[in-house]
């Protein structure tokens, strides 16, 4: 088991997420519909759908909304979304990977390129930064499920590869092929996870100063505000001290 360093949410600040609940529901619905369309409409028979439904529940999305998103796929009246990945550099040379589900590639590409250009970054070609990341499975739990030792023990028992914990959350990393088997095992000892997904884990993280962090977080917020963007991953590390200064 590799070292369990202090875990930083590499997507965006939790506070920003709370303000965007309806936009978040829309993104969760889109993922549920796509997952249901790609496999069985039954979460027990479709690991991706199960993960999407669990993520929606973790955000307190109403059951009716979840069922509507599943029904949309099975009725065949859902838009044809495709998965697209964009790669680029943010302020300070931070590497960013943007994952989107879109029904209009041109619109999404234009919006993502504009967001980078207006906020100190530039969009690169496919493969520009992903070589610096590892494609892994990520299982997320809130800090309330137990301390670092309890989660580490459960993760080792379940067959995970690495755990990163801070006081507020636990990130459990696994090989892609082990994501759903390990998640099922962890449910027995820790309950349902807050998130079960494919993720990009950076090989090396870049420490960013206050000025860079302010622009970087603005870029991530702009990307996150786009309806088509599902997740933004990065190789940055922002210290607690800098986060406090930024408020």
Helices and strands as residue ranges (DSSP letters): H 14-19, H 21-38, H 47-58, H 63-74, E 82-89, G 91-93, E 95-102, H 105-118, E 122-124, G 130-132, E 133-142, G 143-145, H 148-158, E 162-165, E 169-174, G 176-178, H 179-190, E 195-202, E 206-207, H 210-225, E 229-234, E 236-237, H 240-246
